[in-house]
Amino acid sequence: MNKREEQKERRRTEILNVALDLFSRRGYGSTKVANIVSEAKISMGLLFHYFGTKDGLYNELIKIGCEYTGFPLSLEGSPIGIFLRVADGILDFIEKEPMAAKMFVFMANALHDDSIPKESKELLSKIDIITRSLPIIEKGQQLGEIRQGDCRSLSAAFWGAIVGVAQEISLNPDIPCPSPDWIVAILKK
């Protein structure tokens, strides 16, 4: 990549980071293009050059978020071990990458925001992590590794804890990440 391409990519990333921050704090409907360009210190034309529209920018963040949160969940191995590896990977990522915590908050908020673009809603419908976790929880219950109870509630508790930690760290970056064991304890029998 030549210097000009690197500069363009750096600027594009800066715009995405500013938009992520604003969308995660204010939501889609309350974030105006003027807020983004002002915060990013760019012209409106430059934002439109990179993303076309506010919807295009939001959809790009959703696509990135799907990559962050769309990790594969396999039934291979110990169910509690799977959740431990997932929690460890996510918390490590949040600790090392400052924008990761905001991305988890953004994605959680997007799931409940009725004002987001239709394309974003369609993308989000494909990554329902709570539902994708149910077979692993069921297997863990059968093996005696995961406590008995409603699988959807257990999945929601686990993922809610992850999002809660991400939200707290996005607001207070000095807070250290908890141990993955603490999060997985929600599921352990």
Secondary structure, 3 states (H helix, E strand, C coil): CCHHHHHHHHHHHHHHHHHHHHHHHHCCCCCCHHHHHHHHCCCHHHHHHHHCCHHHHHHHHHHHHHHHHCCCCCCCCCHHHHHHHHHHHHHHHHHHCHHHHHHHHHHHHHCCCCCCCHHHHHHHHCCCHHHHHHHHHHHHHHHCCECCCCHHHHHHHHHHHHHHHHHHHHHCCCCCCCCHHHHHCCCEC
